């Protein structure tokens, strides 16, 4: 089912923008994080936005000037009609500036741009290495970059054969997964049998298995412009994404800039993007690394989009610019921050903490005024709404950006924030669906 939509006729104020029309594919959560005027400063005054219909009223209130240019779709992430409609609109507007900011939209935006350029570009062929996690890690391994032992599997026996080689525990997941959706940890033969017994077919499609790693994780976000890094910011996480989904708070603090770990992470991130992966001159990226017991950095995965939760606001507070808007400017060839070997350095040391819901009905949220070091506070939890355990790593009810002198102080302030919030928030348990 597709939303009813007619391409609006151009009004007088739109005509000057027709030759540089921009089409943005974007989840509502990201749209609502940034004021309309800031979006328009990057997108131009007459963009078209494709998004999910679920938060239609909120989005229309957020975009009073360009609401008539927003297309809403039910089940946006999985709605194949979106691709056809964007392609047809782009042809009518004579533009190939189709921009995606979220994981689910990357490949369809790349396909659309290739079709608009009649196959003379290779956006999809490059982007696939940032979406297919097996192809990604296979390529990284070819360049001598450490990854966990892994394999694709299409049957229960292929999965068992891998486990027989490396032992338990292992992680099974979709090769093109997002937000930690569909990831399962197998720790025993009983887990294996339970997992395969729930499969809808004896053939598994687009799945992979890899050795489980119990090690600290570093998240790295950054932006490339003109094939050079504009900024790269590594943060140490207190828990992994799976633990976050299981109910623990996710807190990340920037690494100290004078540490060997910071320098090693920056060097590895640049090697991955500038040497191993296909070249995408204008690109946001999000990289996950494990720190092995001997200090070796092992790649978990890399994506050509910004990290979720508070990653965007963390960059705004630390560097003074919005990386998503700077990326859009780069794609459009507008002036903005530029890539260079020296990198932009943060103006202050920050981190962010995202707290998942407690199963039950949310009664009230606490007042954050007076929280030590608090720079930004985003409430997504809605009092009166009933919550169940998170299924993806983007379902937090609050996210806060906190500043401090260094990694240790930021980490301690986030620990205190977590204790305070969990003590003060009120859930009525037993109401979860």
Beta strands, then each sheet from edge to edge (+ up, - down):
strand 1: 23-25
strand 2: 48-52
strand 3: 70-73
strand 4: 98-100
strand 5: 150-153
strand 6: 170-174
strand 7: 184-186
strand 8: 207-211
strand 9: 216-225
strand 10: 228-237
strand 11: 250-254
strand 12: 283-291
strand 13: 297-303
strand 14: 349-355
strand 15: 360-364
strand 16: 374-379
strand 17: 386-387
strand 18: 398-404
strand 19: 426-428
sheet 1: 3+ 2+ 1+ 4+
sheet 2: 5+ 8- 6+ 7-
sheet 3: 13+ 12- 9+ 10- 11+ 14- 18+ 16-
sheet 4: 17+ 15- 19+
end
